[in-house]
Amino acid sequence: MVDLALQTALLILANYLLVLYLTDTSVLGPFNIFEQIRSWAGVEKIVLNNINGDPAEEVYKSNGAFWAELLSCHRCFSIWSAAILVLLALLLGFVSLSWSLIIVVPAVAGGAVFLLE
């Protein structure tokens, strides 16, 4: 079995990718799947036009729903996704149940936020 430091590092990388793909609006994904997930959650794309009426830039805005607010903030989403990833890793047998899991969840969330900043 892999030691706890390597398990935590792998969970940090998995959480980083999950948070990056679901909260970063510049990442569209194959077949625009991540943009579709964000729009399903309520993150709306607004196209701003310049003075000539041509599209100038795209701005993303949350509609105020819980999922939209969660996917608009990478810090908020990293905590939830870290808890889900650690629980999934526990269920799959990647990590063992111990008291150190109390520290692993904030470490995975913090590591992802550190990589995103």
C-alpha positions in Angstrom: 0.0 0.0 0.0 1.2 3.5 -0.8 2.2 5.7 2.1 0.0 8.6 3.2 2.2 11.4 1.7 2.0 9.9 -1.8 -1.8 9.2 -1.4 -2.3 12.8 -0.4 -0.2 14.2 -3.3 -2.2 12.1 -5.8 -5.5 13.3 -4.2 -4.3 16.9 -4.4 -3.5 16.5 -8.1 -6.9 14.9 -8.8 -8.7 17.6 -6.9 -6.7 20.3 -8.7 -7.8 18.9 -12.1 -11.4 18.5 -11.0 -11.6 22.1 -9.6 -9.7 23.6 -12.6 -12.0 21.9 -15.2 -15.3 22.8 -13.4 -14.6 26.3 -12.2 -12.2 27.8 -14.8 -14.4 29.3 -17.6 -11.6 29.2 -20.1 -11.6 25.4 -20.0 -14.4 24.1 -22.3 -13.5 20.4 -22.5 -14.3 18.0 -25.2 -17.6 18.7 -26.8 -17.9 21.7 -24.4 -18.9 19.4 -21.6 -17.5 21.6 -18.8 -19.3 24.6 -20.2 -22.5 22.6 -20.3 -22.0 21.5 -16.7 -21.5 25.1 -15.6 -24.5 26.3 -17.6 -26.6 23.5 -16.1 -25.5 24.6 -12.6 -26.5 28.2 -13.4 -23.3 29.9 -14.4 -24.4 32.1 -17.3 -22.3 33.3 -20.2 -22.8 36.9 -21.1 -21.3 38.3 -24.3 -20.3 41.9 -24.1 -20.4 43.8 -27.4 -18.1 46.7 -28.3 -19.4 50.0 -29.7 -19.8 48.6 -33.2 -22.0 45.7 -32.0 -19.3 43.1 -32.5 -18.7 40.6 -29.7 -15.8 41.9 -27.6 -15.5 39.6 -24.6 -17.3 36.9 -22.7 -18.2 37.3 -19.0 -19.5 34.5 -16.8 -22.0 35.4 -14.1 -23.7 33.3 -11.4 -27.5 33.3 -11.2 -27.4 33.1 -7.4 -28.2 29.4 -7.1 -26.2 27.2 -4.8 -24.5 25.2 -7.5 -23.8 28.3 -9.6 -22.2 30.0 -6.6 -20.2 26.8 -5.8 -18.8 26.5 -9.4 -18.0 30.2 -9.5 -15.5 30.0 -6.6 -12.6 27.6 -6.9 -11.8 27.9 -3.2 -15.4 27.0 -2.2 -15.6 24.1 -4.6 -12.2 22.7 -3.7 -13.4 21.9 -0.1 -16.4 20.0 -1.3 -14.6 18.2 -4.0 -11.8 17.2 -1.7 -14.3 15.7 0.8 -15.9 13.7 -2.0 -12.6 12.6 -3.5 -11.3 11.4 -0.1 -14.6 9.6 0.5 -14.4 8.0 -2.9 -10.7 7.0 -2.3 -11.8 5.5 1.0 -14.6 3.5 -0.6 -12.3 2.2 -3.3 -9.6 1.2 -0.9 -7.0 3.8 -2.0 -6.7 5.2 1.5 -7.3 3.4 4.8 -9.6 4.6 7.5 -7.6 6.3 10.2 -7.5 9.5 12.2 -5.1 11.0 9.7 -8.1 11.5 7.2 -9.1 14.4 9.4 -6.0 16.2 8.1 -6.1 14.8 4.6 -9.3 16.5 3.5 -8.1 20.1 4.3 -4.7 19.3 2.9 -6.2 18.1 -0.4 -8.4 21.2 -0.6 -5.6 23.6 0.3 -3.2 21.9 -2.1 -5.6 22.4 -4.9 -6.1 26.0 -4.0 -2.4 26.6 -3.8 -1.9 25.1 -7.3 -4.7 27.3 -8.7 -3.4 30.6 -7.2 
